[in-house]
Amino acid sequence: MKELVLLSGKGGTGKTSLTAAFAHILSSRILVDADVDAANLHLITPHSVEIEEPFSGGILPVLNPENCTDCGLCREVCAFLAIADTHPPRIDPVRCEGCGVCAAFCPSKAIRLEPRISGVWFHSRTEKGPLLHARLGIAEENSGKLVTLLRKRARALAEKEPCPVILVDGPPGIGCPVIASMTGADLVLMVTEPTLSGRHDMLRLADLCTKMGIPACITLNKWDLNPEMTESMGREAAARGLFLLSPIPFDPEVARAMTLGKSLTEVSTGPASQAIRRIWREVEDLLGGTIPASHAMKPFPMTEGKAEDSCF
Amino acid sequence: MILSVASGKGGTGKTTVSVNLAATAPMPVRLLDCDVEEPNAHLFIQTEEVRRSPKKVFIPKVDAEKCTLCGQCEAICRFSALVTIGQKLLTFPEMCHACLGCLRICPEGAILHGERLLGEVIQAKWGRHELIWGELRVGEAMSPPLIEAVQGAAVADRPLILDAPPGTSCPMIAAVRDSDFILLVTEPTPFGLNDLRLAVDTARHLSIPCGIVLNRAEPGNTLIQEYARKESIPLLMEIPYRRSYAEAYSRGERLTDKDPELKKAFEQLWRDLEKKLHSLSERRLP
């Protein structure tokens, strides 16, 4: 079993669309939606929820006003300014980090720690294998722990029923949930776009992959928006040891598929759909062989001409 | 006045809206890029860097001579940043949330102040405006304290525009929680709508009024308009879907410099926002 994680640094570059297309192309796979803040994969993956469970990633202090002597020590020891200057003190769950220091120091044992339910996670059935997804509660923390839980479940499932690949649709950024999404994975696939922001964010994510020792490959989505930038980003990515995959042209079919709530490869055989099928074969090669320590460079396969101007 | 630009979904145009809003402001403003994981606003702005300051947080450092291996620090730490193995107390700095519990509980004074670099806060001049952004150190997981440091570097003597990170969890909350108004940027797709709903729930949870900016609007697609009407949320602006905008964006150009119509639309947005915020007096960031 191999685990592929789709990341981008910058949001909205096509991680979920690409994951959904791979999910459609493959005959057997486990899907993980690791963007637990703003999960979308389930919106374009027909599924039925089989297990729904609350997620508790931390604790919440609860004050018992009867025991509280209003000494103010809890407020003093809270490093997160989560205890309001009221009488008795009021704990702000939005600011609370769940460290429990207030409870440990309360001289009258007026604060107890309760599990904090910060979301729900789901095990759903799809036509070609399970989908693990979640919904982090509004203004909640511990998204990294929730991501880790989903990935652990996926690995356990893959051991029970042999499955060739786990596809992880990752969150944007490079912080806690991203690190939780990629730790120990076999390969990161970076989906980015040829824009100044895309480039900036790609370089930071590439550095993170290097730091964590995870091999990475990259595709440029809507590459024809800026062919010069596509080329220079390809060179920079290769110089950082990333494998270059085929780029994806701008194609109005992508938006159409999303509006229909379907994967691109299901509704289109257009240029973007073809590019994605090609990319999957390239990824399969990378996952199949042992990924060499010194990353091979591959020329960027440029397609000529511009995609239609119509819909942008 | 603190105005946040946020969205549940990434890549909907938060930075585009923040930067163009600041560029068309009728008064000097401070733009705070609070997406410290992937800050992008500075790519669209010619700035003159004024100051770069590191942001560090506490991590425990063990004075092995004083440590009696009593285990109290390990017991209070809920993040597994201190572990006794054999006759040695080990620290795992990357697990530490800087709650200072270990420092406070140690009866021997054996826990000392160590430091972990979270990232940097950069302050820059931009004509009559100012830009402040944070850059999370690559490999660092904890972004909220750096977001707070970006906010802390700003004096609220003029309107603040906050470009928030995507999502609805701790980093986004840290960015927007002290705002007077949140502009939610979205796109007319099922993903955009789904994540807009989450962002609206978040704004309501925090009791902050919000309005919608619809990016990549297409004629005939009324997905977001219908939602806004149903939820009685003002739809303040629509930016049409144009390939030329995407190309300008890719080169780091500001749309309001390229398109006078759009510039007018942003100026109108300011007038609408000023009306909405009329009753709100200036507030300081904590």
Chai-1 contact restraints between the chains, C-beta under 6 A:
chainA,res_idxA,chainB,res_idxB,connection_type,confidence,min_distance_angstrom,max_distance_angstrom,comment,restraint_id
A,G9,B,E38,contact,1.0,0.0,6.0,A-B,restraint_1
A,K10,B,E38,contact,1.0,0.0,6.0,A-B,restraint_2
A,G11,B,G10,contact,1.0,0.0,6.0,A-B,restraint_3
A,G11,B,G11,contact,1.0,0.0,6.0,A-B,restraint_4
A,G11,B,P166,contact,1.0,0.0,6.0,A-B,restraint_5
A,G12,B,G10,contact,1.0,0.0,6.0,A-B,restraint_6
A,G12,B,G11,contact,1.0,0.0,6.0,A-B,restraint_7
A,G12,B,T12,contact,1.0,0.0,6.0,A-B,restraint_8
A,T13,B,G11,contact,1.0,0.0,6.0,A-B,restraint_9
A,D37,B,G167,contact,1.0,0.0,6.0,A-B,restraint_10
A,D37,B,T168,contact,1.0,0.0,6.0,A-B,restraint_11
A,D37,B,S169,contact,1.0,0.0,6.0,A-B,restraint_12
A,A38,B,G8,contact,1.0,0.0,6.0,A-B,restraint_13
A,A38,B,K9,contact,1.0,0.0,6.0,A-B,restraint_14
A,A38,B,G167,contact,1.0,0.0,6.0,A-B,restraint_15
A,A38,B,D195,contact,1.0,0.0,6.0,A-B,restraint_16
A,A38,B,L198,contact,1.0,0.0,6.0,A-B,restraint_17
A,N40,B,F191,contact,1.0,0.0,6.0,A-B,restraint_18
A,L43,B,P190,contact,1.0,0.0,6.0,A-B,restraint_19
A,L43,B,N194,contact,1.0,0.0,6.0,A-B,restraint_20
A,V77,B,R104,contact,1.0,0.0,6.0,A-B,restraint_21
A,A79,B,C99,contact,1.0,0.0,6.0,A-B,restraint_22
A,A79,B,L100,contact,1.0,0.0,6.0,A-B,restraint_23
A,E97,B,H97,contact,1.0,0.0,6.0,A-B,restraint_24
A,C99,B,R78,contact,1.0,0.0,6.0,A-B,restraint_25
A,C99,B,C99,contact,1.0,0.0,6.0,A-B,restraint_26
A,C99,B,G101,contact,1.0,0.0,6.0,A-B,restraint_27
A,G100,B,R78,contact,1.0,0.0,6.0,A-B,restraint_28
A,V101,B,C99,contact,1.0,0.0,6.0,A-B,restraint_29
A,V101,B,G101,contact,1.0,0.0,6.0,A-B,restraint_30
A,A104,B,I76,contact,1.0,0.0,6.0,A-B,restraint_31
A,L136,B,S169,contact,1.0,0.0,6.0,A-B,restraint_32
A,I138,B,T168,contact,1.0,0.0,6.0,A-B,restraint_33
A,I138,B,D201,contact,1.0,0.0,6.0,A-B,restraint_34
A,I138,B,T202,contact,1.0,0.0,6.0,A-B,restraint_35
A,I138,B,H205,contact,1.0,0.0,6.0,A-B,restraint_36
A,A139,B,I173,contact,1.0,0.0,6.0,A-B,restraint_37
A,A139,B,H205,contact,1.0,0.0,6.0,A-B,restraint_38
A,E140,B,S169,contact,1.0,0.0,6.0,A-B,restraint_39
A,E141,B,C170,contact,1.0,0.0,6.0,A-B,restraint_40
A,S143,B,S169,contact,1.0,0.0,6.0,A-B,restraint_41
A,P172,B,G10,contact,1.0,0.0,6.0,A-B,restraint_42
A,P172,B,P166,contact,1.0,0.0,6.0,A-B,restraint_43
A,G173,B,E37,contact,1.0,0.0,6.0,A-B,restraint_44
A,G173,B,E38,contact,1.0,0.0,6.0,A-B,restraint_45
A,I174,B,E37,contact,1.0,0.0,6.0,A-B,restraint_46
A,G175,B,E37,contact,1.0,0.0,6.0,A-B,restraint_47
A,G175,B,A141,contact,1.0,0.0,6.0,A-B,restraint_48
A,G175,B,S143,contact,1.0,0.0,6.0,A-B,restraint_49
A,C176,B,A141,contact,1.0,0.0,6.0,A-B,restraint_50
A,I179,B,A141,contact,1.0,0.0,6.0,A-B,restraint_51
A,P194,B,S250,contact,1.0,0.0,6.0,A-B,restraint_52
A,T195,B,Y249,contact,1.0,0.0,6.0,A-B,restraint_53
A,T195,B,S250,contact,1.0,0.0,6.0,A-B,restraint_54
A,L196,B,L43,contact,1.0,0.0,6.0,A-B,restraint_55
A,L196,B,G252,contact,1.0,0.0,6.0,A-B,restraint_56
A,S197,B,N40,contact,1.0,0.0,6.0,A-B,restraint_57
A,S197,B,L43,contact,1.0,0.0,6.0,A-B,restraint_58
A,H200,B,L43,contact,1.0,0.0,6.0,A-B,restraint_59
A,D201,B,E38,contact,1.0,0.0,6.0,A-B,restraint_60
A,R204,B,V138,contact,1.0,0.0,6.0,A-B,restraint_61
A,D207,B,V138,contact,1.0,0.0,6.0,A-B,restraint_62
A,L208,B,V138,contact,1.0,0.0,6.0,A-B,restraint_63
A,K211,B,G139,contact,1.0,0.0,6.0,A-B,restraint_64
A,L225,B,A246,contact,1.0,0.0,6.0,A-B,restraint_65
A,L225,B,E247,contact,1.0,0.0,6.0,A-B,restraint_66
A,L225,B,S250,contact,1.0,0.0,6.0,A-B,restraint_67
A,N226,B,S250,contact,1.0,0.0,6.0,A-B,restraint_68
A,M258,B,T189,contact,1.0,0.0,6.0,A-B,restraint_69
A,G261,B,P190,contact,1.0,0.0,6.0,A-B,restraint_70
A,D309,B,R243,contact,1.0,0.0,6.0,A-B,restraint_71
A,F312,B,R242,contact,1.0,0.0,6.0,A-B,restraint_72
A,F312,B,R243,contact,1.0,0.0,6.0,A-B,restraint_73
A,F312,B,A246,contact,1.0,0.0,6.0,A-B,restraint_74
